[in-house]
Amino acid sequence: LWNVYGPTETTIWSTVMAVEETEGPISIGRPIANTRVYILDSRQEPVPIGVPGELYLAGDGLARGYLNRAELTAEKFVSDPFRKESAALMYRTGDLARYRSDGNIEFLCRLDNQVKIRGFRIELGEIETALSDCDLVQESAAMVIEEASGESELIAYLVLRTDSSSVERTPAIEAVSGELERRLPDYMRPNRFVILDSMPLSPAGKVDRKVLSALSGEAQLARRNVVAPTTAEERLLAEIWSEVLHVDRVGIEDDFFRMGGNSMHVHQIVSRANLAGLTVTTRQVFAHRTISRILEAKRNTTSAEMAFQPPPITRTVRRLFRADAE
């Protein structure tokens, strides 16, 4: 068995490895004849053995560029600083790789599928793998979409299995969300889902993420049965959450962070509640996460605990709070 790696831009094959008995990830081997491989950091300097970097390819197999795509060609086909010829180019694969101690190369992941959301760096491929492992899911894709509010939102796009086509969408989303709770940490779990009849594909047969992005407005929030607020305090907090999180209905058992809340939202929630005469703390929101549990904790809070006040509102938070209120 031969493991042969390479993109179309280098006429398909660039490295090769004879696969024999092995433990751990299979290497993509070494360059084929007349091909050069570089693993470089963000400054296009070679990285040491074992350190991840972007994989670049050069040599006789390199294409001239993309037909009628001058900007994309300039972005991907860059000058080769390791050759004397001024016209020598190398191709940025967008793949993260590293050299092993034996000189072979290990492919790690795609760089363009790595995103950062709420301070965490996330590999979208890991989320898509977890989604595809769910019982109801046939195909899946995950994307980070920037909402009108400026917040980044993790959205999952699903094609359900044919034998589950009769399942209603809302219960299906709840079932998938429940499975993800067992498979992924909280910061990697999508809050919103779009159910599709089929996954949109580009002419090259790959998932068309531009089409998916346009469908983000159809995303549904993964929620259990909404328990309506009944007391004045519950209704006040539900109204504040609805305004801050841009959600139509908020139940007293809805998880603040599962609805897309983050630490900046917590400051806004606490500030608005305190201005309205309802004293809650950032600690309570972070620890208890739902309106019912926050208010229960508030009722059980000792006077010493109530002495804890939220940190001073910074100029940035105050500006966001004012803009959001307007």
C-alpha positions, -999 to 999 in steps of 0.1 A, spaced: 0 0 0 14 34 -10 2 66 6 5 93 -20 -1 129 -11 -5 161 -32 -30 187 -44 -41 194 -80 -19 225 -81 12 202 -81 -2 178 -106 -17 156 -79 13 137 -65 40 154 -44 50 130 -16 49 92 -12 52 66 16 52 28 15 28 18 43 39 -12 62 32 -22 98 29 10 117 16 25 149 0 59 151 -8 83 122 4 72 87 30 95 73 27 111 39 64 102 34 90 122 15 90 142 -18 89 124 -51 116 131 -77 119 167 -89 97 180 -60 107 201 -30 88 203 3 91 231 28 74 233 63 75 269 73 62 292 100 42 324 96 74 343 85 82 316 59 111 304 79 118 266 82 105 250 115 125 225 135 118 188 135 85 180 153 72 215 152 40 221 131 41 245 102 24 252 69 34 228 41 47 244 9 54 226 -24 77 234 -53 95 218 -82 88 206 -117 52 195 -110 41 230 -99 13 245 -119 16 281 -133 -14 293 -114 -52 295 -117 -68 302 -150 -82 338 -150 -77 340 -112 -48 364 -108 -55 374 -72 -58 338 -60 -27 329 -80 -7 357 -63 -20 345 -29 -12 308 -33 18 308 -57 45 328 -39 82 334 -45 105 306 -34 131 322 -11 152 290 -11 161 291 -48 184 315 -67 162 318 -97 140 349 -93 111 333 -111 110 302 -88 77 297 -70 63 275 -43 26 267 -35 10 273 -1 -11 241 5 -30 254 35 -21 221 52 -5 219 87 23 193 88 55 185 107 87 166 101 92 134 121 126 125 134 131 100 106 127 127 79 92 116 69 63 141 70 31 139 91 0 156 78 -19 172 108 -50 191 95 -62 219 72 -53 254 84 -83 270 68 -107 248 89 -92 261 121 -113 289 136 -112 309 168 -144 315 187 -148 330 222 -110 326 228 -109 289 218 -92 276 187 -114 250 171 -109 225 143 -141 223 124 -132 189 111 -135 175 146 -170 189 150 -180 175 117 -167 141 126 -187 142 159 -218 152 140 -214 124 114 -211 99 142 -246 109 155 -273 83 148 -296 106 128 -269 123 107 -259 113 72 -238 143 62 -227 173 81 -207 206 79 -198 232 105 -191 269 101 -185 300 121 -209 328 110 -206 364 121 -240 376 133 -254 411 127 -246 419 163 -209 412 156 -208 380 176 -194 348 160 -218 319 160 -210 282 155 -236 266 132 -240 230 121 -256 220 88 -271 185 87 -285 161 62 -305 134 80 -304 97 72 -331 85 48 -345 62 75 -350 93 98 -366 115 72 -399 113 90 -385 127 122 -395 163 128 -367 188 126 -369 202 162 -368 168 179 -340 158 155 -320 188 164 -325 182 201 -314 146 197 -282 155 178 -275 183 203 -279 158 231 -254 134 215 -229 162 210 -230 169 248 -214 135 253 -189 138 224 -176 174 225 -166 200 251 -191 229 256 -171 255 236 -170 231 205 -208 224 205 -229 243 179 -257 263 193 -277 265 160 -285 239 134 -298 240 98 -315 208 84 -309 203 47 -324 179 21 -289 176 5 -255 192 11 -247 219 -15 -217 211 -36 -194 232 -58 -186 221 -94 -155 204 -80 -177 182 -58 -168 199 -25 -191 213 1 -201 248 -11 -196 269 20 -208 301 4 -242 285 -1 -242 273 35 -233 308 48 -264 322 29 -286 296 47 -274 306 82 -306 327 87 -326 295 87 -307 281 117 -327 268 146 -316 270 182 -311 236 199 -335 238 229 -355 215 251 -392 224 259 -393 261 267 -405 266 303 -422 300 304 -414 325 332 -441 330 358 -428 354 384 -419 390 380 -382 383 385 -382 354 360 -400 376 334 -375 404 339 -344 382 335 -361 365 305 -367 399 288 -331 410 294 -317 377 281 -339 380 250 -327 415 243 -290 407 249 -289 374 231 -313 384 203 -336 354 210 -374 356 206 -383 334 235 -364 326 267 -374 299 291 -363 297 327 -345 264 321 -326 276 290 -288 274 294 -273 309 290 -241 297 273 -259 271 251 -280 299 238 -248 317 226 -240 338 256 -204 347 265 -186 367 291 -193 400 275 -230 392 275 -228 383 312 -216 418 320 -246 432 301 -270 409 318 -258 417 353 -257 455 345 -292 456 331 -306 435 359 -290 456 386 -303 488 369 -338 473 370 -335 466 407 -327 429 405 -293 422 421 -275 392 405 -238 387 402 -215 375 374 -205 346 396 -242 334 398 -246 336 360 -214 317 353 -221 291 380 -259 285 375 -265 293 338 -303 292 338 -328 317 351 -344 293 375 -311 282 391 -297 318 392 -328 330 411 -327 300 434 -291 307 442 -300 344 447 -326 334 473 -301 311 491 -272 336 489 -258 348 522 -251 384 528 -214 377 527 -217 362 492 -238 392 481 -209 415 489 -193 402 457 -200 427 430 -193 424 392 -160 439 381 -161 476 370 -176 481 336 -148 491 312 -152 517 285 -155 490 259 -183 472 277 -201 505 284 -199 514 247 -213 480 237 -240 482 264 -251 517 251 -250 506 215 -270 475 222 -296 494 242 -301 519 214 
